[in-house]
Amino acid sequence: MTAYEPPGEPGVGPGPAQGTDPADHDAVVLAGGAARRLGGADKPGVRVGGRALLDRVLAACDGARTTVVVAAPRPTARPVTWAREDPPGGGPLAALDAGLRHTTAEHVVVLSADLPFLEERTVGRLLGTLRGTAADGVLLTDPDGRDQPLVAAYRTRRLRETLALLAERHGGPHGLPLRRLTAELDLTRISDPVASFDCDTWDDIASARARIREHGHVLDEWISAVKDELGIDLDVDVKELLDLARDAAHGVARPAAPLTTFLVGYAAARAGGGPEAVAEAARKAVALAARWAEESTPKAPGDQPDVAPDATPDTRPDAG
């Protein structure tokens, strides 16, 4: 049985359905494979936008209760649980079976490690759609309408039952193609040509690297990369900070922009961190920049000098 959801805007969609626990899911990321079309390169470690492909996928499933990566252990930007099929190289179904053994949640997101444009909101859309239907799983389709079963959310119990059935039929999951699994499941499809883009060749890698440097993407990509590199999990109002940098540069001096934004970040950290602390520190700095710029504006004859709201006349004997 096949059902299709409206495509919506690529890469976006509603998060988990209301009334559900958004953390009541696990994630299994398949990061093995020989990468033959990349000449045997370490595909999960190939960098796009300064971040390894695996780290980009891990950022997208950061809301999972447990994230299992099926591959040989390696340094990652986020903590994960490692698993390996036995023997290694048994194919995607064997890897999925190994990863599922470490999961306990009702739903599981299953992902490949080569999805440069997958975002957390897309994972939320998959889970939200799954929770709103009776389907066994929800997967993305690529621009040609082909199923992407490694960009999907499933009911964990159904995956285990189906893998056990296939193992009984074929003497184990090793070497079986993914279509054997999807053929046994009731699935809903969502079209998303951006999030479903995977990197199988060096041309794919080049295309991904070029896309994130386009004007409409480069800033968000850079901020995400910096947050990953610094271990920061913080959503801030980018426009507000850019406006602050502009005001500081124009109203004070150009070097004031980076220095002011640094000080805003430091002040926010001292105040406990979080988007609210950043917004409050930025608000104060913007107001200061406006006052600074106003003082440097020539006053017309007869205008009153600028004073702080709580200023009082100087009553010293020598006050002029």
C-alpha positions, -999 to +999 in steps of 0.1 A: +000+000+000+013+035-009+002+069+003+016+102-006+018+134+015+018+168-002+054+178-009+052+213+007+084+234+007+115+212+002+132+204+034+105+218+057+073+208+072+055+204+105+073+189+134+060+161+156+023+160+161+008+179+190+004+158+221+033+135+214+067+134+230+092+147+204+120+128+221+102+095+220+122+082+191+156+068+184+178+072+153+199+046+134+225+060+110+241+037+086+277+048+080+293+017+066+297+007+030+326+006+006+319+039-012+330+024-045+318+053-066+340+076-044+370+054-051+368+038-017+371+072+001+358+075+037+325+089+027+311+097+061+342+118+068+341+138+036+335+174+044+308+196+030+307+231+043+335+223+067+316+195+084+319+158+079+288+143+062+282+121+092+282+151+115+257+169+094+233+139+096+239+136+134+229+173+137+196+166+120+187+138+144+199+156+175+164+152+191+166+115+192+167+098+226+194+074+214+214+078+182+231+046+170+257+048+142+265+015+125+301+017+115+336+015+130+339+041+158+353+075+149+353+110+164+320+128+160+306+162+170+278+146+191+279+115+214+265+084+198+261+046+204+283+025+181+272-008+166+285-031+138+269-059+118+286-092+122+305-098+099+310-062+087+300-055+051+268-074+053+248-047+036+221-022+047+196-047+061+223-064+083+235-030+094+199-019+102+193-051+122+225-044+142+215-008+149+180-017+160+193-039+187+204-008+206+170+011+203+141+011+227+118+039+215+085+033+197+096+051+166+130+051+149+145+074+123+167+055+098+192+076+079+222+071+057+253+091+065+256+110+032+227+135+034+242+170+033+209+189+033+190+169+059+177+191+087+161+185+120+128+200+108+127+174+081+132+146+106+104+162+126+081+162+096+088+125+090+080+117+127+049+140+127+035+123+096+042+088+110+024+096+143-006+110+123-011+078+103-015+041+107+014+034+083+044+013+092+068+041+080+072+074+062+100+079+038+112+106+014+113+103-024+139+119-046+132+142-076+126+112-098+100+097-074+123+069-062+120+057-026+147+067-002+142+041+026+173+055+044+157+089+049+127+076+068+108+071+101+094+037+110+075+020+138+103+001+155+083-030+163+073-034+126+109-031+115+120-058+139+091-081+129+099-076+092+136-081+096+130-113+115+106-125+088+132-118+061+159-135+081+138-166+084+131-167+047+166-161+036+188-174+064+197-140+077+196-103+066+232-103+051+233-093+015+196-085+011+186-053-007+165-027+010+136-032-014+130-066+003+122-047+035+101-019+020+080-044+000+067-058+032+057-025+048+028-001+045+045+031+037+037+068+032+058+089+009+068+125+011+085+142-018+115+163-008+142+167-035+165+187-013+166+166+019+167+134-001+198+144-020+226+120-012+263+120-021+273+089-040+299+104-064+325+132-063+302+151-087+275+149-060+300+162-034+309+191-057+273+200-062+266+200-025+296+221-018+286+246-045+250+248-032+259+257+003+280+286-009+251+302-028+241+335-014+208+322+000+224+294+020+260+304+030+252+323+062+230+296+077+255+269+067+284+289+083+265+294+115+256+258+117+292+248+111+305+272+138+279+259+164+289+223+157+326+232+159+322+250+192+297+226+207+270+252+209+233+243+207+217+276+206+191+292+183+194+330+180+178+357+160+204+361+132+187+392+118+189+409+152+226+402+155+233+414+119+213+446+126+234+451+157+267+446+137+255+471+111+245+497+137+278+493+155+298+496+123+279+526+109+273+545+142+306+539+159+334+524+137+337+494+115+358+474+139+331+479+165+309+454+147+328+421+154+339+433+189+304+442+199+289+409+188+317+391+207+308+411+238+271+404+234+279+367+233+301+369+263+274+389+282+247+363+272+269+335+285+275+353+318+237+356+321+231+319+317+230+316+279+199+308+258+182+328+231+166+351+256+199+361+271+213+368+236+183+388+227+185+410+258+222+416+255+217+425+218+188+448+227+210+468+251+239+470+226+215+482+198+201+509+221+237+520+231+247+521+194+217+543+186+225+567+215+262+568+204+252+576+168+227+603+180+254+621+200+275+624+169+247+640+148+251+678+146+224+696+166+204+725+151+206+758+170+182+758+200+180+720+203+183+706+238+214+684+245+208+647+249+206+635+285+199+602+301+163+599+314+174+598+350+200+626+347+198+655+372+214+689+371+249+692+385+245+712+417+282+715+425+293+750+433+316+752+403+290+737+379+289+758+348 
